[in-house]
Amino acid sequence: MDKEFLQKFANNLKKIRKQKGIKQDDFLNTEGISRSMISMVEITKTDITLSKLKIIADVLKVSSKDLLDFDEEN
């Protein structure tokens, strides 16, 4: 597991989620992903699959690419 990459992804996910005004609890009714999973991803305690990435992107109404599009300073 590449901790540095996961940290950058986590920071970007959290930033986008907050910009959209979406809370972790907003994932409660989402099939295939839970609030606790989002929390674990945002604190880099777990990794996710591509299908989970797609679900998160759909909830946030962004593309999967947007979630992975973080700069090196993030």
C-alpha positions in Angstrom: 0.0 0.0 0.0 1.4 3.4 -1.1 0.7 5.6 2.0 1.7 8.8 0.3 -0.6 8.2 -2.7 -3.4 7.2 -0.3 -2.9 10.4 1.7 -3.1 12.5 -1.4 -6.2 10.7 -2.5 -7.8 11.0 1.0 -7.1 14.8 1.1 -8.6 15.3 -2.3 -11.7 13.2 -1.5 -12.2 15.1 1.7 -11.7 18.5 0.0 -14.2 17.7 -2.8 -16.7 16.2 -0.3 -16.6 19.4 1.8 -16.7 21.7 -1.2 -19.9 19.9 -2.3 -21.4 20.2 1.2 -21.7 16.4 1.5 -21.3 14.8 4.9 -20.0 11.3 5.6 -23.5 10.5 6.8 -24.8 11.2 3.3 -23.3 7.9 2.3 -25.6 6.0 4.8 -28.1 5.0 2.1 -25.6 4.3 -0.6 -25.4 0.7 -1.6 -21.9 -0.7 -1.7 -20.3 1.9 0.5 -20.8 3.0 4.1 -20.1 6.1 6.2 -17.4 4.2 8.1 -15.7 3.2 4.8 -15.5 6.9 3.8 -14.1 7.7 7.2 -11.5 5.0 6.9 -10.5 6.1 3.4 -10.2 9.7 4.5 -7.9 8.8 7.4 -5.9 6.4 5.1 -6.8 3.3 7.1 -8.1 1.4 4.1 -7.8 1.2 0.4 -10.7 1.1 -2.1 -11.6 -0.8 -5.3 -12.3 0.8 -8.6 -16.0 0.0 -8.2 -16.0 1.8 -4.8 -14.3 4.8 -6.4 -17.1 5.0 -9.0 -19.7 4.9 -6.3 -18.0 7.7 -4.3 -17.7 9.7 -7.5 -21.4 9.2 -8.3 -22.4 10.4 -4.8 -20.2 13.4 -5.1 -21.4 14.1 -8.7 -17.8 14.2 -10.0 -15.9 11.9 -12.3 -13.6 9.2 -10.9 -10.8 11.1 -12.6 -11.6 14.2 -10.5 -11.0 12.1 -7.4 -7.7 11.0 -8.7 -6.7 14.4 -10.1 -4.6 15.8 -7.2 -1.4 17.7 -7.5 1.9 16.8 -5.9 1.5 19.5 -3.2 -1.7 17.9 -1.9 
